[in-house]
Amino acid sequence: MYKYMHIKKHLNIFIIGCCIIGSLAITGCWSSREISELNFVLGAAIDIEEEQLKVIAQIARVDILSSETTAEIPGTIAFEAYGKTVFDAVRNLSMGGSQFPLFWGHQQMLLLSDDLAKQGITEVLGFFVRDHETSRSMMLAITENDITSLMNKPIGKGNLPMLALNSMIENYGANGKIMPVTIHDYLMTNTSRGICFTIPMIVTIKHGERDSFTADGMALFSENKMVGKLTVDETRGLLFLSDKLQGTVIPINVTDKAKDEGSAKVPYEISSEVLNAKTNIIAKGDKKFTVKTEVEISISEDTFSEDVLPTDYDEIIKKIEEETAAVIEQEMKRVEEITKELKTDPAGFGQAMYRQLPKEWKPLEDGWCENHYPSIEVTYDVTVKFMGQMLQRNLDSH
């Protein structure tokens, strides 16, 4: 018995020793690549030229970014290549001036030309969806600018254009000026029924001697092709309709005197800040819908030229709520008008019918945007609720 236990003890020690030695032998990354031997792609752009796709990769200059050099030296460099497919062009990039392999794990932006968008984009996005290095959280944008020139401009802090563009889109999105769209957002919308996807549009503008990015509205798509656009101001109506508004400021006039002056009254009397907004599209049947929008606001600023007495508070608050609701309804109706004309449904009226009235949706599914969406009837029910205090300044009492 003692001999058996002695042998078992030594066997256990032997097995543990083999496991330790084996684990030491298999540690490490067999496929590792040194940072100094990689080109980190911060953003990419795709255009179409002479029946070929042009891919431009904006790559971080690690040597510049990690050194104490002057801010005027570009922090990126752009390489471009052509191909019959995006993957073909990407492979040609690696064989060109980039010298080292491209690493797509830090890509922040994918920029598309409007010419390409008008021909269709689903096929060219396949590489960025399938590749194991690219992230589906990267932002999408479309531009009417010359893409080659744009990708070589030193824009933004540290002259990192794609990071500056990503930050601009997020900032405009938080203020109701644009709708940020990632690769993931695009995939979710494009594979859903009864809704068309949209993508932000951007342009470059001059600020003194430097260039910067600014929003240029939203590109509207139908059947994978860009069919038109909304301006920056019109985009807010789409954000309300789509229940994707993060926040915004709506300037309004409420007194009769200010309304009589119209657009000549600057500044407007009230800055109505939207704190929260919730929209539901309700399918009623027979291609009739109700858009129910509930909004909470506060006053961020007032410029009343006359004294407002405490006894007038209730009346003024009611007018603020009514005027704000009227602006929101008008903006949503404008989006409905534009999208009906372009035969695209970015707000998802068809999706609401598919989810709420599936039997009625089924015969309308084929050709929804082309044949049925332009003839829907929409009723709006906008409720605005004032939150917080009326005014933040001292009032004369009488």
N, C-alpha and C positions, 0 to 999 in steps of 0.2 A: 504493500500500500504506500509506504514511504517512497519507494523507488518510483512508483507511477506518478506521484505528486511532484517529485523532483524533476522528472522528464517533462511533465506538463508545464512546470514553471519555466524551464529553459526554452521550451517551444514558444511560449507566449512572448518571452523576451526576444526571441529570434524574429517572430512575426512583427512585433512593434519596431524592431530595428530595420527590417526590410521596408516597412511603411515610411519611416523617416527618411531613409536613403532614397527611396523612390520619389517621395515628394520633393526632395531637394533637386533631383535630376530633372523634374518636369517643370520647375518654376521658370519664370521669364516669359517674354512675349516673342514667340518665334517669328511673328510677322511685323515686329515693331519697326517704325521709321523715325529717324531723328528729326527734331523740329527744324534743325538747320537745313534739312533736305526736303522740306515741304514748302509749297506755295499756298498760303491760306487765302481762300477766296472769300471776300467780304460781300460781294454782290456780282450778279451777272446780268447781261442784257442779250436779247435775241431780236434780230431784224431779218428781213427777207430781201435779198438782192439778186436779181437775174436768176431766178429759179433756184437759188441756193440760200440756206440759212446761215446767217452770220452770228456767231456767239462771241461775246466780249466778256472776259472775266476780269474783274477788278481785284487785284491781289495786294495784300498788305505788305509793305516794305518793312519787314521786321527790323532790319538794321537801322533804318531811320527812326522808327517808332521807339526803339529801345535806347536810343542815344540822345544826348543833350544837344540836338541840332536846332537850328532856327525853325520857327513855325512856318516859314515860307516854303520850305522844302516839302513837296508832295509826299504824303504818307502812303500812297498807293501807286501802283502802276497797272496799266491795262494791256492785256494781250487779246488778240482776236484771231479767229480762224473760221473757215467756211466748211460746210459739209452738206450732204443730202439729207441728213437727219441731225438732231441735236447731239446725239451720242457720237456720230461721225465727226462733227465739228469739235466736240470736247476732246476726242482722241487726237485730232489734228492740233489742238491747242497744246497738248502735252508734248507733241513732237516739234513745236515751234520755238518761239523765243522764251518760253517760260522756264526752260532748263530743268527744273525739278518737277516732280508730280504735283498735280493740283489736289488740294484737300478742301472738300466742300462742306465740312462739318460746321464751319462758322459762317456760312452764307446767311446774310440778313435780308437781302432783297433780290427779287427777280423782276427786271424791267423789260417790258415788251413794247415794240413800236406799234403805232396805230395802224400802219399798213398791214402788219402781220395780224393784228387783232381783227381787222375787217375780213381777212381771209379765213380765220378760224384758229383757235389756240389750243384746243384739247390735245391734239396730236403732239405739239411741241412741249407740252408740260409732262409728258410721259416719263422722260428721263429723270426729272426732279422728283417725281412720285416714286419711281422704282429704285433709284440709286440708294445704296445703304448708308452713304455718308450724308446726303442732303437731309435737311429737316423740314417737316411739313409745317413748321411754325414760321417759315420765311414769308415775308410780305410780298404781295404782288402789286404792280403798278404799270400803268400805260402812259406813254408820252407821245406828243406830236413833235417834240424836238428831235434834232438829229442825234441819234443814239451814240454814234462814235464820238462826236464832239462832247456830248454830255458825260460820257464815261471817262473822259480824259480831263475834265475840269476839276481844279482843286477847290472843293466846296466843303464847308463845315469845319468844326473844331478839329484841329490836327490834320486838316485837309483829307478827311475820310468821308467821301461823298455818300457812299451807301449807308453808313451809319447815321449821317445827317438826314438822309432821306427817310430812313426808318423812324427816326425820332420825330421828324416833321409830321409824318402820317399819323403816328400815335397821338401827337399833340392836337392836330386838327380833328381827329376822331373824338377826343375828349371834349371838344368844344362844338360839336355838332356841325362841322364843316365838311366832313368826309367820312366814309365808312371803311375802316381798315379791313383788308381781306387777306388772309393767309392761304397757303396751298391747301391746308386742311379745310378751311371755310369753303373754298372753291369746290373741292371734291364733294363735301357734304351737300352743297346746294345743287351741283350739277347732276348728282345721282338721286335727287329728290323729285317728286312729281308735282307739277303745277307751280313751279317757281323758276325764274331765270336768274342767273348770277350777274353780279356787277363787279367792276374792278376800279379802284381809284385812278384818277388821271393826275399827272403832275407836270409842271413846267419849271424852267429856270428863269429867274429874273435877276436884274442887276440891283445890288445894294452898294452904291458908291462904285468902288473899283472891283468889288467882289461879286461873284454869282452866288445865288442861294436858291433853294427849292421852295415852291409854293403849290398849294392844291389847285387843281383845274377841274374839279367836279368828279362825276362818276361816269364811267363808260357803261353803256347798257348793251346787253347781249341777248340774242335770240338764235336758237339753233347753233350755238357755239361761235357765232360771228357778232362782231360789234356792229350795232345798227344805229347808234346815236349816243348822246351824252346828256347828263344833267349838269347845270352850272353848280358852283359852290353853294349859292343861295338856295337853289332848288333841291339840293341834296338833303337839306334838313327835313323837308317834307317826306322824303323817302325814309329817313331815319325814324321819324314818327310812325309812319305806316308799317315799317318793318319791326317795330318794337326794339330798336337797337340804339336809341338815343342815349348817350351817356350824360350829356349836360349841354346847356346852351344859354344864351342871353337873348331875349326878345325885347327890343326897344319899342315902346308904344306911347301914344298920347291919349289922355283920358278926358281932359277938360274941353268944353266946346270951343274955347278961344284957341287952344293949340290945334284942334282938328281943323278949324277954319283956316289956319295958317298953312296946313298941309306940310309938304316936304320942306317948306321954307323955315319951319320950326326946328332949329337945330341948336342945342341938343334936344332930343325927345324928352318928354317929362319923366318917363319911368324906364328903368332897366329891370325887366322882369326876368329873374333867373330861374330856370327850370331845375328843380331839385330832383324830381323823380317823374318818370313818364311810363305809362303802361298802355299798350294798344292790343286789342283783340279784334281780329277779323272774323265776323260771324256770318256763315253761309245760311241764307234764309230759304234757298230753293229757287228754281226757275231763274238762275243766274242773277239773283239779287243778294246783296251783301249789306251788312251794317258794320261800320268801323267805329268801335267804341274806344275812346281814348280818355284816360284819366291822368291828369297832370297836377303836380304839386309845385308851387312857385313861391319865391320870396322876392322882396324888393332889395336890389343891390345898390340902387341909386335913384334919387328923385331930383328934379330940377323945376319944381313948381315955381312960377314967377309970382304967384299970389299966395297969401296965407291960407293954410288949410286948417280949419278949426276941428277940434276933437269931435264935434257934433257931425262933421262931414265924413268921418272915417268909414262908416258902413257903406255909404253911397260910393265913395272913392274906391274902396276895396271891391265892391260889386262891379264897378266899371273896369277895374284892372283885370278882374277875372274874365269878364265878357270880351274885352278887347284882345286879351291874350288868346282866348279860345278861338276868336274870329281869325286871328293871324294863323294859328296852327291849322285850322280847317281849310283856310284858303291855300296854304302851302301843300297840304295833302291832296287837295283837289287838283292843283296844278300838276303834281306828279302823275295823278291818274290820267289827266288829259294828255300829257306828253307820251306816256307809255302806251296808251291806247292807240295813239297815232303811229307809234313805232312798232306796235304789235309785240310787246314784250311785257312780262309780268314779274318784275323784280320784288314786289311787295308780297307775293304769294297768295293771291286771291284763289287761284286754282288749287294750291296746297290746302287752303282752308276748306274748300269744297271736298277735296279728296279725303280729308281726315274726318269731316263732320257729316258729309252726305255721299258716302262712297258709291251708292247705287246710281245717284244722279251724275256723279263724276265720270263713271266708266264710259258712257257713250260720247262724252265730251273730251276725253283725254287726248285722243289723236287730233292734232291741229288746234289745241286749246288757244295758244297765243295768236295764231294766224286767223282763226275763224270765230272764236267764241269770246275771248277776253275783251276785244273792242266793244262788244255790245252788252257788257254787264252793267247793272244798275247798282249804284253805291249810295248809301245814306250815312251821314256822319253824325256821331254823337260825342261831342268833345266837352268834357267837364274839367274845369280848372279850379283848384282849391288853393286859396292864399294861406301861407304858413308864416309864422313869425310876426314881427312887429310892423306897423304901418310905416312909420318914418323913423329915421335915425338922427333927426336934428331937432333943435328946440323950436317950438311954435309960439307965436305971440298969442296970449289969451286975451279975450275981450269980455 
